[in-house]
Amino acid sequence: MNLNNLKPAKGSIHSEKRIGRGQGSGHGGTSTRGHKGAQSRSGYSSKPGFEGGQMPLQRRLPKFGFKNHKRVDFKAINISTLEEMAAKNSLKAVSVETLVAAGFVAKGDKVKILGKGTLTLALEVSAHAFSKSAQEAIEAVKGSINIVK
């Protein structure tokens, strides 16, 4: 094999369709566009979603649902998690910063404390929101709540 006898693989090269170059090309007459209709004319471009006059998909399907743009997403942390973390690290106060440092939440997340589990330690808990059961459980063991804005 030399440079002078290199050839592409058989079937990998196709000759270009020469459209509108007369009957001898095999693509004369209508230039592969068919007969009449918008698609046979020059300057034709369909609108996105156009289905040839058939009722398009975006009009066949109903509108559905509602997205509340003012929704506030909280990361939920149970009091059982606070109990474990405080016992392991001998903490008296748990804040959003300590939860971020422990890897429970990300830096910009809003935190809501939920009441699942039991709490035995009197903790000073700072978070963005508290469930009613969590608030009662923390206050029952003489802990305190601080709502962060």
C-alpha positions as CSV (number, residue, x, y, z in Angstrom):
1,M,0.0,0.0,0.0
2,N,1.4,3.4,-1.0
3,L,0.0,7.0,-0.9
4,N,-0.7,6.8,-4.7
5,N,-3.1,3.8,-4.4
6,L,-5.1,4.8,-1.3
7,K,-8.9,4.7,-1.8
8,P,-11.8,5.3,0.6
9,A,-13.7,2.2,1.8
10,K,-16.3,0.8,-0.7
11,G,-19.7,2.4,-0.1
12,S,-18.4,5.2,2.1
13,I,-18.4,7.9,-0.7
14,H,-21.7,9.0,-2.3
15,S,-22.1,11.2,-5.3
16,E,-23.8,14.5,-4.6
17,K,-27.5,14.9,-5.7
18,R,-27.3,17.6,-8.4
19,I,-30.8,19.0,-8.2
20,G,-32.4,21.1,-10.9
21,R,-29.8,20.4,-13.6
22,G,-32.1,18.9,-16.2
23,Q,-33.8,15.5,-17.0
24,G,-30.5,13.8,-17.6
25,S,-29.5,14.2,-13.9
26,G,-32.5,12.1,-12.8
27,H,-33.6,15.0,-10.5
28,G,-34.9,17.4,-13.2
29,G,-38.5,18.6,-13.5
30,T,-39.7,19.0,-9.9
31,S,-36.2,18.8,-8.4
32,T,-37.2,16.1,-5.9
33,R,-39.9,18.4,-4.4
34,G,-43.0,16.6,-5.6
35,H,-45.9,18.3,-7.3
36,K,-47.5,21.6,-6.1
37,G,-48.1,22.6,-2.4
38,A,-46.2,25.0,-0.2
39,Q,-43.2,22.7,0.1
40,S,-42.6,22.7,-3.6
41,R,-42.3,26.5,-3.7
42,S,-39.3,28.6,-3.1
43,G,-39.1,30.5,0.2
44,Y,-41.2,27.9,2.1
45,S,-40.4,27.4,5.8
46,S,-42.8,25.7,8.2
47,K,-43.6,27.2,11.6
48,P,-42.3,25.2,14.5
49,G,-45.0,22.7,15.5
50,F,-46.8,22.9,12.2
51,E,-48.3,19.6,11.2
52,G,-49.7,20.3,7.8
53,G,-53.0,21.7,8.9
54,Q,-53.7,18.8,11.3
55,M,-54.4,20.1,14.9
56,P,-50.9,20.4,16.3
57,L,-49.8,18.6,19.5
58,Q,-49.5,21.7,21.6
59,R,-53.2,22.5,20.9
60,R,-54.5,18.9,21.2
61,L,-53.1,18.5,24.7
62,P,-54.8,20.5,27.5
63,K,-53.0,23.0,29.7
64,F,-52.3,21.5,33.0
65,G,-51.1,22.5,36.5
66,F,-49.7,25.6,38.2
67,K,-46.2,26.5,39.2
68,N,-45.9,28.8,42.2
69,H,-42.9,31.1,41.6
70,K,-43.1,32.4,45.2
71,R,-42.7,28.9,46.7
72,V,-40.0,28.6,49.4
73,D,-38.1,25.3,49.4
74,F,-36.9,24.1,52.8
75,K,-34.4,21.4,53.6
76,A,-36.0,19.2,56.3
77,I,-34.0,18.2,59.4
78,N,-35.6,16.0,62.1
79,I,-35.0,16.6,65.8
80,S,-33.5,13.0,66.0
81,T,-30.7,14.2,63.6
82,L,-30.1,17.2,65.9
83,E,-30.0,14.9,68.9
84,E,-27.4,12.6,67.3
85,M,-25.3,15.5,66.1
86,A,-25.3,17.3,69.5
87,A,-24.5,14.1,71.4
88,K,-21.6,13.2,69.1
89,N,-20.1,16.7,69.0
90,S,-21.2,17.8,72.6
91,L,-23.1,20.9,71.3
92,K,-25.4,23.2,73.3
93,A,-26.5,25.2,70.3
94,V,-27.4,24.1,66.7
95,S,-27.5,26.7,64.0
96,V,-27.7,26.6,60.2
97,E,-24.0,27.1,60.1
98,T,-23.3,24.0,62.2
99,L,-25.7,22.0,59.9
100,V,-23.8,23.3,56.8
101,A,-20.4,22.4,58.5
102,A,-21.8,18.9,59.3
103,G,-22.8,18.4,55.7
104,F,-26.6,18.1,56.2
105,V,-27.5,21.1,54.1
106,A,-25.8,23.3,51.5
107,K,-24.7,26.9,52.2
108,G,-27.7,28.8,50.7
109,D,-30.4,26.3,51.8
110,K,-33.3,27.3,54.1
111,V,-33.7,24.8,57.0
112,K,-36.9,23.6,58.6
113,I,-36.8,21.6,61.8
114,L,-39.3,18.7,61.9
115,G,-40.5,16.8,64.9
116,K,-39.7,13.2,64.0
117,G,-37.8,11.3,66.8
118,T,-37.1,12.2,70.4
119,L,-35.1,15.0,72.0
120,T,-33.5,14.6,75.4
121,L,-30.9,17.4,75.3
122,A,-31.8,21.0,76.0
123,L,-30.6,22.7,72.8
124,E,-30.7,26.2,71.5
125,V,-31.8,25.7,67.9
126,S,-31.6,28.3,65.1
127,A,-33.3,27.7,61.8
128,H,-35.5,29.4,59.2
129,A,-38.7,27.5,60.2
130,F,-40.0,24.9,62.7
131,S,-42.9,22.5,62.6
132,K,-45.4,22.7,65.5
133,S,-44.3,19.3,66.8
134,A,-40.6,20.2,66.7
135,Q,-41.2,23.4,68.5
136,E,-43.1,21.6,71.3
137,A,-40.5,18.9,71.6
138,I,-37.6,21.4,71.9
139,E,-39.5,23.5,74.5
140,A,-40.5,20.4,76.4
141,V,-36.8,19.7,77.3
142,K,-36.2,23.4,78.2
143,G,-34.5,24.1,74.9
144,S,-34.9,27.4,73.0
145,I,-35.9,28.3,69.4
146,N,-34.5,31.1,67.3
147,I,-36.0,31.8,63.9
148,V,-33.5,33.0,61.4
149,K,-34.6,35.5,58.6
